[in-house]
Amino acid sequence: MNKMSTPETLVAAADGIEPAALRHLSAYLHDSHIGYDQGRRLTSDRFLRIEFAELAEKRERMAQEVDALLRQKGEAPRKGGSTLGAAHRVFLDLKGSLFGQGRARVLREVVRGEAALEDAFDEALDAEQLPAEARQLLQRQHRQVRATRDRYAAMLDEGESTDLVPAASTGSGLIARFNRLTQPVIANPILSAVAVTAVSVLTARLLRGSMRRY
């Protein structure tokens, strides 16, 4: 078990913490756990079901660690969750209507929710008297949330880029095959510039050769 998760370490880390920010963070982590747990039950997307099950488990552990800090301050974690977290949970609920709008819509909501959770961590980490052990715990959790947001943002960007592929790139005809071959070059500004330069140089050489023959 990670040393940061042991009750003895969390007892020492609790001194000097501002409870209000931790209460908000705890509530959001619990809501995030519930939202992802509901999401894994609602989605028919096997990839998202596996992803949400893993995220729900991680958020539950993170919430328990923050709750331990709160209890050492004599504060009881809020069972009802936060308003912000509840909004995140609704987006993942709505009787599954979100999941009927495609994977990109779900990914976009995950990115939004993770960004909001990052803000809650920033608020908790802003405490001037935050003990070193508690700061390390929250920073570790913060990095995990940021990594999740970045990963899902990258998946979203990749999916949207795929959606922008021209219809002429589909099919088995000669034009479609040519478009598929040139798509990586067109999509990359650097490769496009290199290709344009190469074509310009080749064209100039061909023109000079033609002029010499005349």
C-alpha positions as CSV (number, residue, x, y, z in Angstrom):
1,M,0.0,0.0,0.0
2,N,1.2,3.5,-0.8
3,K,2.6,5.2,2.3
4,M,0.5,8.3,1.6
5,S,-2.7,6.2,2.1
6,T,-1.9,4.9,5.6
7,P,-4.1,6.3,8.4
8,E,-1.0,7.1,10.5
9,T,0.4,9.3,7.8
10,L,-2.9,11.0,7.2
11,V,-3.3,11.8,10.9
12,A,0.0,13.7,10.8
13,A,-0.9,15.4,7.6
14,A,-4.3,16.7,8.8
15,D,-2.9,19.5,11.1
16,G,-3.1,23.0,9.6
17,I,-5.5,22.1,6.8
18,E,-8.4,24.4,5.9
19,P,-11.5,22.1,6.1
20,A,-13.8,24.1,3.7
21,A,-11.7,23.4,0.6
22,L,-11.3,19.8,1.6
23,R,-15.0,19.3,2.2
24,H,-15.6,20.6,-1.4
25,L,-12.9,18.4,-2.8
26,S,-14.2,15.3,-0.9
27,A,-17.8,15.9,-2.1
28,Y,-16.6,16.3,-5.7
29,L,-14.5,13.1,-5.5
30,H,-17.5,11.2,-4.2
31,D,-19.7,12.6,-6.9
32,S,-17.1,11.7,-9.5
33,H,-17.0,8.1,-8.2
34,I,-20.7,7.8,-8.3
35,G,-20.9,9.4,-11.8
36,Y,-18.3,7.0,-13.3
37,D,-19.9,4.0,-11.6
38,Q,-23.3,5.0,-13.1
39,G,-21.6,5.6,-16.5
40,R,-20.1,2.1,-16.6
41,R,-23.6,0.7,-16.0
42,L,-25.2,2.9,-18.7
43,T,-22.8,2.7,-21.6
44,S,-22.9,-0.1,-24.2
45,D,-19.4,1.0,-25.3
46,R,-17.1,-1.7,-24.0
47,F,-14.1,0.6,-24.0
48,L,-15.9,3.2,-22.0
49,R,-17.3,0.6,-19.6
50,I,-13.8,-0.6,-18.7
51,E,-12.5,3.0,-18.5
52,F,-15.3,4.1,-16.2
53,A,-15.0,1.1,-13.9
54,E,-11.3,1.9,-13.4
55,L,-12.0,5.6,-12.8
56,A,-14.8,4.9,-10.4
57,E,-12.4,2.7,-8.3
58,K,-9.7,5.3,-8.3
59,R,-12.0,8.1,-7.3
60,E,-13.4,6.0,-4.5
61,R,-9.9,5.5,-3.1
62,M,-9.0,9.2,-3.5
63,A,-12.2,10.3,-1.7
64,Q,-11.4,7.9,1.2
65,E,-8.0,9.5,1.6
66,V,-9.4,13.0,1.6
67,D,-12.1,11.9,4.0
68,A,-9.4,10.6,6.4
69,L,-7.9,14.1,6.4
70,L,-11.2,15.7,7.2
71,R,-12.0,13.3,10.1
72,Q,-8.7,14.1,11.7
73,K,-9.8,17.7,11.7
74,G,-13.0,16.7,13.4
75,E,-15.0,17.3,10.1
76,A,-17.6,14.9,8.8
77,P,-17.5,14.4,5.0
78,R,-20.7,15.6,3.3
79,K,-22.8,12.6,2.1
80,G,-24.8,14.5,-0.4
81,G,-21.9,15.7,-2.5
82,S,-21.4,19.1,-4.1
83,T,-23.6,21.0,-6.5
84,L,-20.8,21.0,-9.1
85,G,-20.2,17.3,-8.6
86,A,-24.0,16.6,-8.9
87,A,-24.0,18.4,-12.3
88,H,-21.2,16.2,-13.4
89,R,-23.2,13.1,-12.2
90,V,-26.3,14.2,-14.1
91,F,-24.4,14.5,-17.3
92,L,-23.4,10.9,-16.9
93,D,-26.9,9.8,-16.0
94,L,-30.0,11.2,-17.8
95,K,-31.2,7.6,-18.3
96,G,-28.4,7.0,-20.7
97,S,-29.4,9.7,-23.1
98,L,-25.8,11.1,-23.1
99,F,-24.5,7.7,-24.4
100,G,-26.9,7.8,-27.4
101,Q,-25.0,10.9,-28.7
102,G,-21.8,9.1,-29.6
103,R,-18.5,8.6,-27.8
104,A,-17.2,12.1,-28.5
105,R,-20.1,13.6,-26.5
106,V,-19.1,11.4,-23.5
107,L,-15.4,12.2,-23.9
108,R,-16.2,15.9,-23.9
109,E,-18.1,15.6,-20.7
110,V,-15.3,13.7,-19.0
111,V,-12.8,16.4,-20.0
112,R,-15.1,19.1,-18.6
113,G,-15.6,17.2,-15.4
114,E,-11.9,16.5,-14.9
115,A,-11.0,20.2,-15.5
116,A,-13.6,21.2,-12.8
117,L,-12.1,18.7,-10.4
118,E,-8.6,20.2,-11.1
119,D,-10.0,23.5,-10.0
120,A,-11.1,21.9,-6.7
121,F,-7.6,20.6,-6.1
122,D,-6.1,24.0,-6.9
123,E,-8.4,25.5,-4.2
124,A,-7.3,23.0,-1.6
125,L,-3.6,23.3,-2.5
126,D,-3.7,27.1,-2.2
127,A,-3.8,26.8,1.6
128,E,-0.7,28.5,2.9
129,Q,-0.3,26.3,6.0
130,L,-0.9,23.0,4.2
131,P,1.4,20.4,5.8
132,A,4.0,18.7,3.6
133,E,2.4,15.2,3.9
134,A,-1.0,16.5,3.0
135,R,0.4,18.6,0.2
136,Q,2.1,15.5,-1.3
137,L,-1.1,13.5,-1.1
138,L,-3.2,16.2,-2.8
139,Q,-0.5,16.9,-5.4
140,R,-0.3,13.1,-6.2
141,Q,-4.1,13.0,-6.7
142,H,-4.0,16.2,-8.7
143,R,-1.5,14.7,-11.1
144,Q,-3.7,11.7,-11.6
145,V,-6.7,13.9,-12.4
146,R,-4.7,16.0,-14.8
147,A,-3.4,12.9,-16.6
148,T,-6.9,11.6,-17.0
149,R,-8.1,15.0,-18.4
150,D,-5.1,15.1,-20.8
151,R,-5.7,11.5,-21.9
152,Y,-9.4,12.0,-22.7
153,A,-8.7,15.4,-24.3
154,A,-6.2,13.6,-26.6
155,M,-8.8,10.9,-27.5
156,L,-11.4,13.6,-28.2
157,D,-9.0,15.5,-30.5
158,E,-8.1,12.3,-32.3
159,G,-11.7,11.4,-32.8
160,E,-12.7,14.8,-34.1
161,S,-9.7,14.8,-36.5
162,T,-10.9,11.4,-37.8
163,D,-14.4,12.9,-38.3
164,L,-12.9,15.7,-40.4
165,V,-11.5,13.2,-43.0
166,P,-13.2,14.1,-46.4
167,A,-15.8,11.7,-47.7
168,A,-13.7,11.4,-50.9
169,S,-11.2,9.5,-48.7
170,T,-13.6,6.6,-48.2
171,G,-14.2,3.9,-50.8
172,S,-12.0,1.8,-53.0
173,G,-11.6,4.0,-56.1
174,L,-8.4,5.5,-57.4
175,I,-9.2,9.0,-56.1
176,A,-10.2,7.6,-52.7
177,R,-6.9,5.7,-52.4
178,F,-4.9,8.7,-53.5
179,N,-6.7,10.9,-50.8
180,R,-6.0,8.3,-48.1
181,L,-2.3,8.4,-49.1
182,T,-2.0,12.2,-49.1
183,Q,-4.2,12.8,-46.0
184,P,-1.3,12.5,-43.5
185,V,0.6,15.1,-45.5
186,I,-2.3,17.5,-45.8
187,A,-3.1,17.2,-42.1
188,N,0.4,18.1,-41.0
189,P,1.4,21.7,-41.7
190,I,5.1,21.0,-41.7
191,L,4.8,18.1,-44.1
192,S,2.5,20.2,-46.3
193,A,5.1,23.0,-46.5
194,V,7.9,20.5,-47.4
195,A,5.7,18.9,-50.1
196,V,4.8,22.3,-51.6
197,T,8.5,23.3,-51.7
198,A,9.5,20.0,-53.3
199,V,6.8,20.3,-55.9
200,S,7.8,23.9,-56.7
201,V,11.5,23.0,-57.1
202,L,10.7,20.1,-59.3
203,T,8.3,22.2,-61.5
204,A,11.0,24.9,-61.9
205,R,13.6,22.3,-63.0
206,L,11.2,20.8,-65.5
207,L,10.4,24.3,-66.9
208,R,14.1,25.1,-67.3
209,G,14.7,21.8,-69.1
210,S,11.9,22.5,-71.5
211,M,13.2,26.1,-72.2
212,R,16.7,24.7,-73.0
213,R,15.3,22.3,-75.6
214,Y,13.7,25.3,-77.4
